[in-house]
Amino acid sequence: MDSEPELSERLRWTLAWQSQHLAPELERPDAERRLRSFWRETRRMDDVIELVRPHGASTAIDVGGGMTTPLRWIPGRNLCVDPLAEHYARLTSLPLEGVDYLAGGGESLPVERETIDLVICTNCIDHTDDPAAIVAEVRRVLRPGGWFWFTCEEHEIGAKRNAGHPHALNRADIRGLLNGLDVVLDWEEPWRGVLRYLVGSEPAPTFELGFLARKPEVANDE
């Protein structure tokens, strides 16, 4: 049997943090209820669903959704693409019926051009190797009129972070990633990532910017 490929420093940091801090919280008896509240209160899930109106024939992809993907509450054919998918499957027992997992990065999504109704990328893009490449893939796979649910924590350029966060994106950087998409809904609030929410910690002194954007209803000749 071949051994698993060696993880990059970025992915090793992420897996260690998820294993030590988040996975134990997700095994608590009321984890599913609290996690759903997190998505509704901090990531505007109810507003997103009302605008996107997903249904049984809809298609959605969560880029880097890990163990906490909101796809579990969204109807349709759903795929979570995460480079640590196989590792996360061993860390949590949360119900994920209706969500297919695939190990991979968002820089190369395994779907055809203009076939997806909703792409989710929340608290993920600053963890990746190439944020611009992620958004290029989002544009490629979204059908005309498709939706992009996107959030990112704001930092000043050059802010010192850690191995799991190779990018510090400021407000202009974050908004610039949405160029060419029509922003329908946007919000900001003090950063409360999922762990802070689940354990009841105070928000961090930084802010999270959130968006629901739509690909224009025009033919894409790229």
C-alpha positions in Angstrom: 0.0 0.0 0.0 1.3 3.4 -0.9 1.8 5.9 1.9 -0.1 9.1 1.9 1.7 12.0 0.2 3.6 14.3 2.5 1.7 17.4 3.5 3.0 20.9 3.0 3.9 23.0 6.0 0.7 25.0 5.4 -1.5 21.8 5.5 0.4 20.3 8.4 -0.3 23.4 10.5 -4.0 23.4 9.4 -4.5 19.8 10.2 -2.8 20.1 13.6 -5.0 23.1 14.5 -8.2 21.4 13.4 -7.3 18.2 15.2 -6.4 19.8 18.5 -8.9 22.6 18.7 -11.9 22.2 16.4 -12.5 18.5 16.2 -13.2 18.1 20.0 -15.8 20.9 19.9 -17.5 19.2 16.9 -18.0 16.0 18.9 -20.0 17.7 21.7 -23.7 16.6 21.9 -25.1 19.9 20.7 -22.4 20.6 18.1 -24.7 20.4 15.1 -27.2 22.9 16.5 -24.5 25.4 17.5 -22.7 25.0 14.2 -25.9 25.8 12.3 -26.4 28.9 14.5 -22.9 30.0 13.6 -23.6 29.9 9.9 -26.9 31.7 10.4 -25.6 34.4 12.7 -22.1 35.1 11.4 -22.2 34.1 7.7 -25.7 35.1 6.8 -26.8 31.6 5.7 -30.5 32.4 5.8 -30.1 35.5 3.6 -27.9 33.5 1.2 -30.4 30.7 0.8 -33.3 33.1 0.3 -31.4 34.9 -2.5 -29.8 31.8 -4.2 -32.9 29.6 -3.8 -31.2 26.2 -4.0 -33.3 23.2 -4.9 -32.9 19.5 -5.5 -31.3 19.9 -8.9 -28.9 22.7 -7.9 -25.2 22.2 -7.8 -22.9 23.7 -5.2 -19.2 23.4 -4.4 -17.6 24.4 -1.1 -13.9 25.3 -1.5 -12.0 24.3 1.6 -15.1 23.7 3.6 -13.5 21.1 5.9 -15.5 19.7 8.7 -17.9 22.6 9.1 -19.3 23.1 5.6 -22.8 24.6 5.4 -23.6 22.3 2.4 -25.2 19.9 4.9 -28.2 22.4 5.1 -28.3 23.3 1.4 -30.4 21.2 -1.0 -29.0 19.9 -4.2 -25.9 18.1 -5.5 -23.1 19.2 -3.2 -19.3 18.7 -3.4 -16.8 19.8 -0.8 -13.3 20.1 -2.2 -10.6 20.3 0.5 -7.0 19.1 0.4 -7.4 17.6 3.8 -10.8 15.9 3.1 -9.5 12.3 3.8 -8.0 13.4 7.1 -11.1 15.2 8.2 -13.2 12.2 7.5 -11.3 10.5 10.4 -11.7 13.4 12.8 -15.4 14.0 12.9 -18.7 12.0 13.1 -21.0 14.9 12.3 -23.8 14.0 9.8 -22.7 14.9 6.3 -25.4 13.1 4.2 -25.8 14.6 0.8 -22.3 16.1 0.7 -19.6 14.4 -1.4 -16.0 15.0 -0.4 -13.0 15.2 -2.7 -9.4 15.8 -1.7 -8.0 18.7 -3.8 -7.3 22.4 -3.9 -9.5 25.1 -5.1 -6.9 26.2 -7.7 -8.1 23.4 -9.9 -11.7 22.4 -9.3 -12.8 19.0 -10.8 -15.9 20.3 -12.7 -16.7 21.5 -16.1 -16.9 25.2 -17.1 -20.1 27.1 -16.2 -21.9 24.2 -14.6 -22.2 25.3 -10.9 -25.0 27.3 -9.3 -23.2 28.2 -6.0 -19.6 28.3 -5.0 -18.8 28.8 -1.3 -15.4 30.0 -0.1 -15.6 31.2 3.5 -12.6 31.7 5.8 -10.5 29.8 3.3 -8.9 31.9 0.7 -6.1 33.3 3.0 -5.2 29.7 3.8 -4.5 28.8 0.1 -1.4 29.0 -2.0 -2.9 31.3 -4.6 -6.1 33.4 -3.8 -6.3 34.8 -7.4 -6.2 31.3 -8.9 -9.0 30.3 -6.6 -11.3 33.1 -7.8 -10.3 32.4 -11.4 -11.6 28.9 -10.9 -14.8 30.2 -9.3 -15.5 32.4 -12.3 -14.8 29.4 -14.6 -17.1 26.9 -13.0 -20.0 29.2 -12.1 -22.8 29.3 -14.7 -24.0 32.7 -15.8 -26.2 34.0 -13.0 -24.5 31.7 -10.5 -23.6 32.8 -7.0 -20.3 33.2 -5.0 -20.6 33.1 -1.2 -17.3 34.5 0.1 -15.9 35.7 3.4 -12.4 36.6 4.4 -10.7 38.1 7.5 -9.2 41.5 7.0 -5.5 42.2 7.8 -3.1 45.0 7.0 -0.5 44.2 4.3 2.5 42.5 5.8 0.7 41.4 9.0 2.6 38.6 10.6 0.4 35.5 10.7 1.4 31.8 10.7 2.1 28.8 8.5 -1.6 28.1 8.0 -2.3 31.6 6.8 0.3 32.5 4.1 -1.7 35.7 3.0 -2.7 38.9 4.8 -5.4 40.5 2.7 -6.6 44.0 3.4 -10.0 45.5 2.5 -9.0 46.5 -1.0 -7.4 43.1 -1.7 -10.5 41.3 -0.6 -13.0 43.4 -2.5 -10.6 43.3 -5.6 -11.0 39.5 -5.7 -14.7 40.1 -6.7 -14.0 42.3 -9.7 -16.2 41.2 -12.6 -18.9 39.8 -10.2 -22.0 41.7 -9.1 -22.1 42.0 -5.3 -25.7 41.5 -4.2 -25.1 41.3 -0.4 -22.2 42.4 1.7 -21.5 42.7 5.4 -18.7 43.0 8.0 -18.4 42.2 11.6 -15.7 41.6 14.2 -13.9 38.3 13.5 -15.4 35.4 15.3 -14.3 32.2 13.4 -16.1 29.0 14.1 -14.1 28.0 17.1 -14.5 31.3 18.8 -18.3 31.0 18.2 -18.5 27.4 19.5 -16.6 28.1 22.7 -18.3 31.5 23.3 -15.1 33.6 23.1 -15.1 37.3 22.4 -14.6 38.4 18.8 -11.0 39.1 17.7 -9.9 42.8 17.1 -9.9 42.2 13.3 -12.9 42.2 11.0 -14.4 39.7 8.6 -15.8 40.9 5.3 -18.6 38.9 3.8 -20.2 38.9 0.3 -22.8 37.2 -1.8 -21.9 38.0 -5.4 -23.3 36.9 -8.8 -21.7 36.1 -12.1 -23.2 38.3 -14.8 -25.9 36.8 -17.1 -23.7 37.1 -20.2 -21.9 34.7 -22.4 -18.3 34.1 -21.2 -15.9 33.8 -24.2 -12.7 33.3 -22.2 
